[in-house]
Amino acid sequence: MSDKPRITICMGSSCFARGNEKNLAVCEKFLEDRGLKDEVDLELEASLCTGNCARGPVVIVDGRTYTNVDQGVMLDIMQKTFPG
């Protein structure tokens, strides 16, 4: 098992339509800008829905589920997960 943080960005149709494609871009840019791409396991979940479709977009970080994630919330999540 990896010690790296695991970030799951749901790409099911509901979360994708509500903006998780943009959240993925925020996540990737954050990791790239800080040289952290090799420090995280980024998982795109397309077929295995999290069951929170009505509260999407859904992002899961190390087992903690965040709902209604927009680009600003995604940036906050990344800053909290990777302080400094």
N, C-alpha and C positions, 0 to 999 in steps of 0.2 A: 504494500500500500504506500502511496506517495505522501510525502509531507507537504507537498505543494497545495495551496488553496485550490479548491475545485469550484469553478464557476459554471453553472448550467444556465444557458439562455434558451428558453423554450422557443422553438420555431414552429410550433403547431399553428394551424391556420388562424386561429383567433389571436394568439399573441403576436404572430407575424403581422397581421392586419392592423393591430393596435400599436405597433411601433417597435417591436423587438429587433427588427433589422437595423434601426437607427441605434438602439442600445448596444447591439453587437459592435457597431462602428465606434461608439464611444469607448467601449471596453478595449477593443483592439488598439485604438490610438493611445489610450492611457498607458497600456502595457508597453507599446512600442516607444513612446516618448520617454519612458522611465527605464528602458532597458530590461523589462521584466517578462518579456515573452516566454523565456525558458523557465520562469518561476511559477507558472500557473498551468493547471490543466483546464483548458477551455473546452466545454462540451456543449454541442448543439443538440438539443433534444427536439426531434421532429415528429417521430411516430409515437413516442411515449409521453402523452400529455400529462401534466402535473395535476389535472383535475380542478384547476382554479381558473378555468377559461373566462368566467364572468368578471374575474378580478385581474385579468391580464393587462398589460404584459407581465409575465412572471419571470423572475430571475432567482436562482438558488445559489447561495454561496455557502459552501461547507455545511450543507444541510439546512440552512436558514432560508426560508422562503420569503421573498419580497414580492408584493403585488402592486399593481397599478404603477409600474416603473416607467417613468419618462426619462428623457436624456439627462435632466438635472439630477434626478434621483440616482440614475446609473452612475453618474460622476461621483456623487456623495458616497455610494456604496464602494466604489473603487478606492476613493480616498480613505475610507474607514478600513478597508481590507488591507491596503498598502500605505500606511501612514509614513510620512517623510519621503 
